[in-house]
Amino acid sequence: MKCEICKNKIHETFLNKLVGTYVKDAKGKKRAVCFECQKKFRNKEEMIKSL
């Protein structure tokens, strides 16, 4: 799976869980965000603006 912000591959744990998170946009669609982008954008509104 790829990050919606930086388009890099998101790493997964051995149980196929993302090392990152999902963020819902205004329409309710889930978007994957990597750990590095989570550190860069501290809150949900900043992440959604960068999409």
N, C-alpha and C positions, 0 to 999 in steps of 0.2 A: 504494500500500500504506500502511496505517496502523500506527502504533506501538501495541503491545499495552498499554503502561503509560499513556501520556498521551493516546492516541487522536488525535494529530496526524498529518498526512500526512508520510511519510518521503520526502525528496528522493532522486532517482536521478541517476546520472551519464549521460553520453551513450550508454554501453553498457548501460544499464538495470540497473546494479548499485546496490544500496542504499548510501546514506550513513549507515551504521549497522551493525548486526550481527544475527545470529540467535542465540537462546539456546534450548537444549533444556530442557524442564521434566522433572519426575520421570517422566512417562509417555512421554517421548521425542519429544513434539511440538515442532516448531520454531516459535518465536515471534519476530517481528520487533521490534527495539528501535531507536529513533532515536538519533542522536548526542548530543542533549541529555540524554536519560535515561542514556546510557552515562556521561556526565560526572557526573551526579547520584549514580548508584549504581555504586560502584567495582568490586564483585565480583559474580559470578554469583548467589550466594545472596541478596543484597539485591534483585537484579532479579526473581528468582523469587518472593520474598515479596511484592513489590509487585503482582504479577499477580493 
